[in-house]
Amino acid sequence: MVIATAPPPSRRFQYPSEFFVTLLALIVTILTIHALYVAWINPVGTQIVQEEQARMKVDPDYVPERSFFLVINAPEQEAEIIHFIWALLIIGYKALLIRRERQFLNRELINVPEGIKVLPEDAKDYARQLEALPPEDQSMLVVRALQRTLDRFAATRSIRDSSETSRAVCDSEADRLDSGLAMIRYIAWAIPAIGFIGTVRHIGDALLQAHKAVTGDITTVTSSLGIAFNATFVALLLTIILMFFLHQLQQAQEGFVHDTDHWIDQRLIKHMQVR
């Protein structure tokens, strides 16, 4: 006699922690961007500089063209691009987490038919429906807020206290999400700072070569000044783009928390009744 055994339950995908994602994103970004600079950007940029300098020596009236490779061909610009890509990866992962949690607002986490009133005696029964969810689902904001609201309703038998509990959980989550943007805000501050450092450094290099300008050779001086201003130009441009995506993420987080509070109010609190 063969006894059939049930297949083991399939394990659901576990999202990694934000610290692990942040660290991994930094490592991957550094390796990728530095490899591009070593294999492609630096050689092409150096070749363009040599060609431009040779043309300027032959033709004093020649005006060098503004090349993309010349604009980003410096250690400061490389550091700025690394920080920019790193921040975008963090923003993308946080947006993915918000999208995942927002999907729970489309699920019937508790079944309260229209016209049915939820009494304090029924709160424990509805709470058991949430306790039956997988552990990774119980960490979602809407599940935690529902659980706290039902527990409060069963303990105090007060609809007002239950509503305030739900709002307090959502407000706490909003504060946590906002504090989670601290790293991105730091990167948005660091990029212009790196650009200013590059500007100061290359202006210093230009001043060290000022004696050559007295003899009529201004090529090295103008080259250093061009790199100096390119560092600030790239930094400010990347910061503008980064701040746009940061504000979009912040708006998505605030909208998600507001929608969660409204969802609980419509799906649960409005059905509550005290005898």
C-alpha positions in Angstrom: 0.0 0.0 0.0 1.5 3.3 -1.1 0.7 6.3 1.1 0.6 9.6 -0.9 2.4 12.4 0.7 1.5 16.0 0.1 4.1 18.1 -1.7 6.0 20.5 0.4 4.6 24.0 0.4 6.3 26.3 -2.1 8.3 29.1 -0.5 7.4 32.6 -1.4 9.9 35.1 -2.6 11.4 37.0 0.2 12.5 40.6 -0.4 16.0 41.3 0.9 16.5 43.9 3.6 17.1 47.5 2.5 20.6 47.5 4.0 21.6 44.5 1.9 20.1 46.1 -1.2 21.8 49.4 -0.5 25.2 47.8 0.0 24.9 45.5 -3.0 23.7 48.4 -5.2 26.8 50.4 -4.2 29.2 47.6 -5.0 27.7 46.8 -8.3 27.5 50.5 -9.3 31.2 51.1 -8.4 32.4 48.1 -10.3 30.3 48.8 -13.4 30.9 52.6 -13.7 34.7 52.2 -13.0 34.9 49.5 -15.6 33.2 51.8 -18.1 35.7 54.6 -17.3 38.7 52.4 -17.6 37.7 50.5 -20.7 35.9 53.3 -22.7 35.4 56.8 -21.3 39.0 57.6 -20.2 40.7 56.3 -23.4 38.3 58.1 -25.6 38.4 61.3 -23.5 42.2 61.3 -23.5 42.3 60.8 -27.3 39.9 63.7 -27.8 42.0 66.0 -25.6 45.2 65.2 -27.5 43.5 65.8 -30.9 42.0 69.1 -29.7 45.3 70.3 -28.3 47.1 69.4 -31.6 44.5 71.4 -33.6 44.8 74.4 -31.3 48.6 74.5 -31.8 48.2 74.3 -35.5 45.3 76.8 -35.8 45.2 79.5 -33.1 41.6 80.4 -34.1 40.3 76.9 -33.7 37.4 76.6 -31.2 37.3 73.1 -29.5 33.9 71.4 -29.5 32.1 70.4 -26.3 32.3 66.6 -26.2 30.3 64.4 -23.9 33.4 62.4 -23.1 35.4 65.5 -22.1 32.6 66.7 -19.8 32.6 63.5 -17.8 36.2 62.5 -18.1 37.5 63.2 -14.6 37.6 61.4 -11.2 35.0 63.8 -9.7 32.5 63.2 -12.5 33.0 59.4 -12.1 32.2 59.7 -8.4 29.2 61.9 -9.1 27.8 59.4 -11.6 28.4 56.5 -9.1 26.4 58.3 -6.5 23.7 59.2 -8.9 23.2 55.6 -10.2 23.4 54.3 -6.6 20.6 56.7 -5.5 18.5 55.7 -8.5 18.8 52.0 -7.6 17.8 52.7 -4.0 14.8 54.7 -5.2 13.8 51.9 -7.6 13.9 49.4 -4.8 11.8 51.5 -2.4 9.3 52.1 -5.2 9.1 48.4 -5.7 8.3 47.9 -2.0 5.6 50.5 -2.1 4.1 48.9 -5.2 4.1 45.5 -3.4 2.4 46.9 -0.3 -0.2 48.8 -2.4 -1.3 45.5 -4.0 -2.6 44.4 -0.6 -5.2 47.2 -0.9 -6.8 45.2 -3.7 -7.2 42.0 -1.6 -10.1 41.0 0.7 -8.1 40.8 3.9 -11.2 40.7 6.0 -14.6 39.8 4.7 -17.2 42.3 5.9 -20.3 42.2 3.6 -22.2 45.4 3.0 -24.8 45.9 5.6 -23.1 43.8 8.2 -22.0 45.5 11.4 -18.8 44.6 13.2 -19.4 44.3 17.0 -16.6 44.3 19.6 -17.4 40.6 20.2 -16.7 39.9 16.5 -13.3 41.7 16.4 -11.4 38.6 17.6 -12.9 36.5 14.8 -11.8 39.0 12.1 -8.4 39.3 13.8 -7.9 35.5 13.3 -8.3 36.0 9.6 -5.3 38.2 9.6 -3.3 35.9 11.9 -3.8 33.1 9.3 -1.9 35.1 6.7 1.8 34.2 6.0 4.4 35.9 8.2 5.7 38.0 5.4 2.2 39.3 4.7 1.6 40.2 8.3 4.4 42.8 8.2 2.5 44.8 5.6 1.1 48.2 6.7 -2.5 47.5 6.0 -2.4 44.2 7.9 -0.7 45.7 10.9 -3.1 48.6 11.0 -6.1 46.3 10.7 -4.8 44.1 13.5 -4.1 47.0 15.8 -7.5 48.5 15.0 -9.4 45.3 15.7 -7.5 44.7 19.0 -8.2 48.2 20.1 -11.9 47.8 19.3 -12.2 44.6 21.2 -10.4 46.0 24.2 -12.0 49.5 24.5 -15.3 49.0 22.6 -14.8 52.5 21.2 -15.0 53.3 17.5 -13.2 56.6 18.1 -10.3 54.9 19.8 -10.1 52.3 17.0 -10.0 55.0 14.3 -7.3 56.9 16.2 -5.3 53.7 16.5 -5.5 53.1 12.8 -4.4 56.7 12.0 -1.6 56.5 14.6 -0.2 53.3 12.8 -0.3 55.1 9.4 1.3 58.2 10.8 4.1 56.1 12.3 4.6 54.4 9.0 4.8 57.7 7.2 7.5 58.9 9.6 9.4 55.6 9.1 9.2 55.9 5.3 10.3 59.5 5.4 13.3 58.7 7.6 14.2 55.9 5.2 14.9 58.6 2.6 17.8 60.0 4.6 20.5 58.1 2.6 19.0 59.5 -0.7 19.0 63.0 0.7 22.6 62.6 1.7 23.6 61.5 -1.8 21.6 64.4 -3.3 23.8 66.7 -1.0 27.0 64.8 -1.7 26.9 65.1 -5.5 27.1 68.9 -5.6 29.8 68.8 -2.9 31.9 66.5 -5.0 31.4 68.8 -8.0 32.6 71.8 -6.0 35.6 69.8 -4.8 36.5 69.0 -8.4 36.1 72.7 -9.4 38.4 73.9 -6.6 41.0 71.2 -7.3 41.2 71.9 -11.0 41.3 75.7 -10.5 44.3 75.1 -8.2 45.9 73.0 -11.0 45.3 75.9 -13.5 46.9 78.4 -11.1 50.0 76.2 -10.7 50.4 76.3 -14.5 49.8 80.1 -14.8 53.5 80.7 -15.5 53.0 78.9 -18.8 50.3 81.4 -19.8 52.9 84.2 -19.4 55.0 82.6 -22.2 51.9 82.4 -24.4 51.0 78.7 -23.8 47.5 78.8 -22.3 46.5 75.3 -23.4 47.1 73.6 -20.1 45.4 76.4 -18.1 42.3 76.4 -20.2 42.1 72.6 -20.1 42.2 72.6 -16.3 39.6 75.4 -16.1 37.3 73.5 -18.5 37.5 70.3 -16.4 36.9 72.4 -13.2 33.6 73.9 -14.5 32.6 70.6 -16.0 32.7 69.0 -12.5 30.1 71.5 -11.2 28.0 71.3 -14.4 27.6 67.5 -14.2 27.0 67.6 -10.4 24.2 70.2 -10.7 22.6 68.4 -13.7 22.6 65.0 -11.9 21.2 66.6 -8.7 18.3 68.1 -10.6 17.4 64.7 -12.1 17.9 62.9 -8.8 15.7 65.4 -6.8 12.9 64.8 -9.4 12.8 61.1 -8.8 13.2 61.6 -5.0 10.1 63.8 -4.9 8.2 61.3 -7.0 9.1 58.6 -4.5 8.1 60.7 -1.6 4.8 61.5 -3.2 4.1 57.8 -3.8 4.9 57.0 -0.2 2.6 59.7 1.2 -0.2 58.7 -1.2 0.2 55.0 -0.2 -0.1 55.8 3.5 -3.1 58.1 2.9 -4.9 55.4 0.8 -4.2 52.8 3.4 -5.8 54.9 6.1 -8.8 55.6 3.8 -9.1 51.8 2.9 -9.3 50.8 6.6 -11.9 53.5 7.2 -14.1 52.3 4.4 -13.6 48.6 4.8 -13.7 48.2 8.6 -14.3 51.3 10.7 -17.5 52.4 9.0 -19.0 48.9 9.7 -18.2 49.1 13.4 -21.1 49.4 15.8 -21.4 49.3 19.6 -24.6 48.1 21.2 
